[in-house]
Every structure is written in C-alpha cells, then in structure tokens.
Amino acid sequence: MALMPVTEALQRVLAGARALPSEAVPLNDALGRVLTEDVVALRTQPPAAVSAMDGYAVRSGDGAQAPATRSTARSAQAKPRASSPAA
C-alpha cells in the first residue's frame, strides 16, 4: 500500500471536521481555549504617544529556560547607559 500525499490526507481529515459551538466561560477558565471572535479594545491605551518609554527588558538567563525559542536581539543604535546622580 502506497503512502497517501499529505494534502489528500489533510483534505480527508478536514472533510469530517466540524467547528464546536462557542460558549462563554469565566476568564480564569479560559486558559488553553481559542477565541471564536476578535477582541476589540474600547479605547486606545495608552491614550497618548509615549513611544519614547516603550522598550523590552531581556535577562540573559531567560534564554536557558526556553532554548527552543532562544534568539539574538540587536539594537539599531547604541543606547547610553543611565548615569548615577552626582553625589
């Protein structure tokens, strides 16, 4: 018996699949579930342009926790270090 092409196997599986009905659940019970509708924000947050304060904090040890998602981040420009206040 020859192997079935992946595309044909996928078509056969999906032909018999039906979407489950949606249901409302408390947020604490929603872990691992998939949304059936888009979530839309009622307002812009933050309400002002504050991109100067946006950024990412990365700890070098975080990469060891999840080696499958480890990546290297590079900055487009050098950032000066914060200096200590004069004594």
Order of alpha helices (4+ residues) and beta strands (2+ residues): alpha-alpha
